[in-house]
Amino acid sequence: MAVALQLKGQRRVGMTGDEAVAYAVKQADVDVVAAYPITPQTIIVERIADYVHDGELKASYVAVESEHSALSACVGASLAGARVFTATSSQGLALMWEIMWIASAMRTTIVMALANRALSAPINIHCSHDDAYAVRDAGWIQFFAENVQEAYDLTLMAFRVSEDKRVLFPSIVNLDGFILSHALEPLYVLEDDVVREFLPPKEPVNPIDPERPMTYGPLALFDYYFEFKKAQAEAFKSVYPVILEVFREYEKYSGRKYEPVKAYGVEDADVAVLILGSSAGTARYVARRLRSKGEKVGVVSLTLYRPFPASDLVAKLKGVKALVVMDRSYSFGSPGAQLFMDVAAAFANESERPLLINAIYGLGGRDLLPEHVEEAFRKAQEAARAGKVEERELWLGVR
Amino acid sequence: MLYEVRWHGRGGQGVVTASDLLARAAILEGKYVYHAPEFGPERRGAPVRAYTRIADEPIEQHFGVYNPDAVVVIDPSLQSATSLILEGVKKGGLLVVNAREVHRSLLEGAKALGLSVWSVDAFKVAMEVFGRPLYNTPMLGAFVKASGLVALESVLKAVEERFKNPQLVARNVEAIKRCYEGVKRVV
């Protein structure tokens, strides 16, 4: 049997997605973790609580009475200068929603792991991307992990990005609920001192200081609110190049290359699917098989969801005749589900653009199987041949 | 090489842990794995499954196991659920059952599929070692012997790393070894 390559200064270990995120948080040497430990919470915070209890992580672990309080505590701690982490899912994030916007507008540097789960009703604890989409407009950076390795790597990178003085916005690292959060895979972890070098202690900007009182989150009505939001929008535009820089920097330490848009086979593809999260691998698995039979199919997935890598995506899809945008959620009454709308907007003023089909899949943890992805490719091929889309909205794998 | 295992048991018996430990053992041997619990009703006594996918190459597929190379039934009372146990299993594959005597209908179904069937009385071992019906490590021991997929030493190392507490490790090592040695090929 093949023995995996041992990378210098890294250990190959087996961890679940939850354990990998918790391990990255420990190595990031966070100061404060505030979380609500009841369903739909994952094992992430349980492991962190163990680390704190066992003295392996010198942090203040704040057990609060709700997710709303969890994020509120994180906002305060982050503004006081701490490196801060929290984790949640679905309904938990829904309860944080009010504070999500405040955390961003007040320029906190919180890092959150979001184990993606479906929003109620009906009650469900399995994977959908409802929760991530529901906070897409809140001013948080959002990464999507495809596997456990990426969940670990992106957690470390998220701290570095958020705390960069050119950024100062909070980050979410999305990992598919159960499919990654509770699944075990091998991964390479960096040594502690390597992480310390990559991620030095946070240097707070204008932290809360009793000796130097300031107002945070003041009232701004029609006089300044508009200008404030414009300033925030401008500031958010500077995030993207910093992320590229951090991806490159991390590659030096880890040997692992990250890109906002991950593409497979699209250079010569007639049709492609675009997907987020753990199913990207499944889609590539299908594409490899079809390509081996000479079919020109490709797969694109996003490691970075917010800021949306629009121009990179448009460039990578050049020449693709039909694209199936896969959404693990639904937007009622909308002209397309959430990712579809982003893609349609990204191509809005492009003279050359693919025909777009929207496929809804995997809601509430329904398994995305190879035959579903193949069906998506077939629909795209039909559209490409006909030069038009007959059926714009597909539901893959629904009974 | 791609090898897929499906584990059947009931909540509280350690189905997920058995799959998890197999995955950790395979990782120690440099292999690639995807272990996932099928989370339905996480209640004590409810039927539960877990999946282990093991390969020489990196694994990209993030979906469940539908055509396993091997099925392990860790709960003796699930034996009569023949169709559930044999669903999708590959012809010529492997079936490992916790039983004093393998249920006739299961045996016939397995023969029809050309499976090799192994069994062990893990109840007896579990009661003697743990004092309660915990089947995860005993049945892992039985599976490792029947399949030869990973080395016994790798499994013991995985148990040591996962459980840490020396007494807990010692008891599980004993359970694994006893079932590894005690499992017998029936068909």
Boltz contact constraints between the chains, C-beta under 6 A:
constraints:
  - contact:
      token1: [A, 1]
      token2: [B, 56]
      max_distance: 6.0
  - contact:
      token1: [A, 2]
      token2: [B, 56]
      max_distance: 6.0
  - contact:
      token1: [A, 3]
      token2: [B, 30]
      max_distance: 6.0
  - contact:
      token1: [A, 4]
      token2: [B, 30]
      max_distance: 6.0
  - contact:
      token1: [A, 14]
      token2: [B, 24]
      max_distance: 6.0
  - contact:
      token1: [A, 14]
      token2: [B, 27]
      max_distance: 6.0
  - contact:
      token1: [A, 178]
      token2: [B, 39]
      max_distance: 6.0
  - contact:
      token1: [A, 179]
      token2: [B, 62]
      max_distance: 6.0
  - contact:
      token1: [A, 182]
      token2: [B, 37]
      max_distance: 6.0
  - contact:
      token1: [A, 183]
      token2: [B, 36]
      max_distance: 6.0
  - contact:
      token1: [A, 184]
      token2: [B, 20]
      max_distance: 6.0
  - contact:
      token1: [A, 184]
      token2: [B, 23]
      max_distance: 6.0
  - contact:
      token1: [A, 184]
      token2: [B, 35]
      max_distance: 6.0
  - contact:
      token1: [A, 185]
      token2: [B, 34]
      max_distance: 6.0
  - contact:
      token1: [A, 186]
      token2: [B, 27]
      max_distance: 6.0
  - contact:
      token1: [A, 278]
      token2: [B, 62]
      max_distance: 6.0
  - contact:
      token1: [A, 281]
      token2: [B, 60]
      max_distance: 6.0
  - contact:
      token1: [A, 281]
      token2: [B, 62]
      max_distance: 6.0
  - contact:
      token1: [A, 282]
      token2: [B, 61]
      max_distance: 6.0
  - contact:
      token1: [A, 282]
      token2: [B, 62]
      max_distance: 6.0
  - contact:
      token1: [A, 282]
      token2: [B, 63]
      max_distance: 6.0
  - contact:
      token1: [A, 284]
      token2: [B, 60]
      max_distance: 6.0
  - contact:
      token1: [A, 285]
      token2: [B, 60]
      max_distance: 6.0
  - contact:
      token1: [A, 285]
      token2: [B, 61]
      max_distance: 6.0
  - contact:
      token1: [A, 367]
      token2: [B, 63]
      max_distance: 6.0
  - contact:
      token1: [A, 367]
      token2: [B, 64]
      max_distance: 6.0
  - contact:
      token1: [A, 369]
      token2: [B, 63]
      max_distance: 6.0
